[in-house]
Amino acid sequence: MKYISTRGQSPAQSFSEILLGGLAPDGGLYLPEIYPHFSDADLTRMRGMNYRELAFEVLSRFATDIPADDLKAIIDKTYTAEVYCNVRDGENAADITPLHTLEPNLHLLCLSNGPTIAFKDMAMQLLGNLFEYVLDKAGQGINILGATSGDTGSSAEYAMRGKHGVKVFMLSPHGKMSRFQTAQMFSLQDENIFNIAVKGVFDDCQDIVKAVSNDHAFKKANHIGAVNSINWARVAAQIVYYFKGYFAATDSNDQQVSFAVPSGNFGNVCAGHIARMMGLPIKHLVVATNENDVLDEFFRTGVYRPRGSANTYHTSSPSMDISKASNFERFVFDLVGRDAGKVRELWDAVDNGGAFDLASTPFGSAQGKPLNGQSAFAKVPEFGFQSGASSHAKRMEMIRQTWETYGVMIDTHTADGLKVALEKREDDVPMLVLETALPAKFEDSIREALGCDPVRPAGMEELEDLPQRYEVMEADVMAIKQFIVTHTA
Ligand SMILES: *Cc1c(COP(=O)(O)O)cnc(C)c1O
């Protein structure tokens, strides 16, 4: 399997070659040159598989340059009941992503049972083991530099802690993360993890990461890498739980299901899109946004209009507070018939602060040849996408309603997914809402909605009392580069 760029101007690469990188050299995102396909017979064979077996079945089609036995060993050590142990009472950790039924045909697919109790652990834990494997083989090291306001940074640190060949330098805005998230990250005592609390806001942290990444000489000399949401292996790892959820909610391949996905950077739902392209019987992929509704606007109108920071809101589902959806380009590449010239044209506008409108763009029109006069946007239903947006008031209402009706406590992101799922659900089509974090991660909002504190998973009760290890630094690119240089191997 080779990977091509959505912008069509980079050479095709193997899975291992793109594993440690980010964007393709031409600025595009990598996708498989063709999607592997699972037949009805394949699905029947896979139906009884456990999570590890399914993960191997799916990922071996993508990571074709890793010997099968090695890939199997990496998967087997990643997806264990010990790592994904933070399950609800009554759920079985061995399921890795248990299905929790709220009522007939309405389920939560629980993806947040890993060490940082958010769904990013599903892919990041695999990435940690994959990184260690390829770096060991190549006799190399990597220094991961990132900026976080919460979930991504902690998930990356818990995935990379103690891995040989890997160091993590994670910038976060000093004093601006929740006490729980701060404690989760800063209590790590591993020598390869460096928490840098920057005197500034999240955008300052992100600007520093960008400045370092744009210094190509420094980046090369110091083996700087990233683990951002466009990483292909993260998307690939997320495909697996769509299969797991489908099999858990159905008993025959004749049945279809729909998934509702709390979305920010479009990484999670992009994995669902690919699962569907691979032959999984998915009826609808329901994209749920918060007040930052750039994706909902696209699926309603065909206009993709990224926002500036002044129009990006801080909400009570903060991990979905995005101004642009970094993985969205992958879907648009498929939507316009994999016409890389068209994608370049569209992102020319986006990368210059503009927008595009696919409702008035004829399909496959890079050379100006409309297909049946149809617009690219008119093709969206063929891909099963639907969307909706939520708000703070709706979020609170959903958390209350779910608690009162089912006795189940959900977090604010999952609440956005459930809100839109209820609007879009159809009779006789199971709706699976992806649970992207546990409520313990967002205590303040739970207290506001329910007037009580969420229960913390075992072992996290005293998190804020643990000793913390971090450096406070000015928002100064030079100083942070110097810090990295002195702490790399
Ligand atoms: C990252 C995150 C999301 C958004 O996922 P995307 O892949 O960026 O769309 C939703 N909920 C939670 C809790 C997250 O951490």
The ligand as an SDF file (V2000), in Angstrom:
LIG
                    3D

 15 15  0  0  0  0  0  0  0  0999 V2000
  -10.2430   15.8010   19.9810 C   0  0  0  0  0  0  0  0  0  0  0  0
  -11.5940   15.6680   20.5620 C   0  0  0  0  0  0  0  0  0  0  0  0
  -12.7520   15.7790   19.7520 C   0  0  0  0  0  0  0  0  0  0  0  0
  -12.7030   16.1210   18.2850 C   0  0  0  0  0  0  0  0  0  0  0  0
  -12.1640   15.0910   17.4970 O   0  0  0  0  0  0  0  0  0  0  0  0
  -11.6640   15.3900   16.0090 P   0  0  0  0  0  0  0  0  0  0  0  0
  -10.9890   14.1380   15.5750 O   0  0  0  0  0  0  0  0  0  0  0  0
  -10.6870   16.5330   16.1300 O   0  0  0  0  0  0  0  0  0  0  0  0
  -12.8300   15.7440   15.1820 O   0  0  0  0  0  0  0  0  0  0  0  0
  -13.9880   15.5870   20.3530 C   0  0  0  0  0  0  0  0  0  0  0  0
  -14.0910   15.3250   21.6750 N   0  0  0  0  0  0  0  0  0  0  0  0
  -13.0100   15.2090   22.4690 C   0  0  0  0  0  0  0  0  0  0  0  0
  -13.2030   14.9520   23.9200 C   0  0  0  0  0  0  0  0  0  0  0  0
  -11.7150   15.3670   21.9500 C   0  0  0  0  0  0  0  0  0  0  0  0
  -10.6430   15.2650   22.7520 O   0  0  0  0  0  0  0  0  0  0  0  0
  1  2  1  0
  2  3  1  0
  2 14  2  0
  3  4  1  0
  3 10  2  0
  4  5  1  0
  5  6  1  0
  6  7  2  0
  6  8  1  0
  6  9  1  0
 10 11  1  0
 11 12  2  0
 12 13  1  0
 12 14  1  0
 14 15  1  0
M  END
$$$$
